[in-house]
């Protein structure tokens, strides 16, 4: 495991173009495997830094691409001004259709009568609802606190039993 860490430190030092730390230098002096790795890594690093890629494309290709870009016409953008006159009649027609459907659906049943309500019945229903809400508001605190009340009663009983036990145990 230590050799993997040392190899990583050697590779990192080569990547960062820094000198090796004294601990890595001592490890290199003690291990032939690490010396071979350092030499191989340095050779690969030199090969990559000294090698220059050779162009594989013809020089005229670059000039041809740039010429084609310069001679191309700019793309035409979408113009709302050109389509706007066509949208006005279509939108107007759609609005007229929607309005006529709404009006027709409202006037389909001309014989339907609105049901008449008795004011006394409505008043009785409203007063019943108010009375029930008042009763509900009175019963909610008792319902919510009943588990706590039972728990307090049980705790008081346990405390009394513990007190009786301690008093009975005294000489």
Protein Blocks (a to p, Z undefined) as FASTA:
>chain_A
ZZmmmmmmmmmmmmnopacdfklmmmmmmpmklmmmmmmmmmmmmmmmmpccddfbdfkl
mmmmmmmmmmpccdddddfklmmmmmmmmmmmmmmmmmmmmmmmmmmmmmbccddddfkl
mmmmmmmmmmmmmmmmmmmmmmmmmmmmmmmmmmmmmmmmmmmmmmmmpZZ
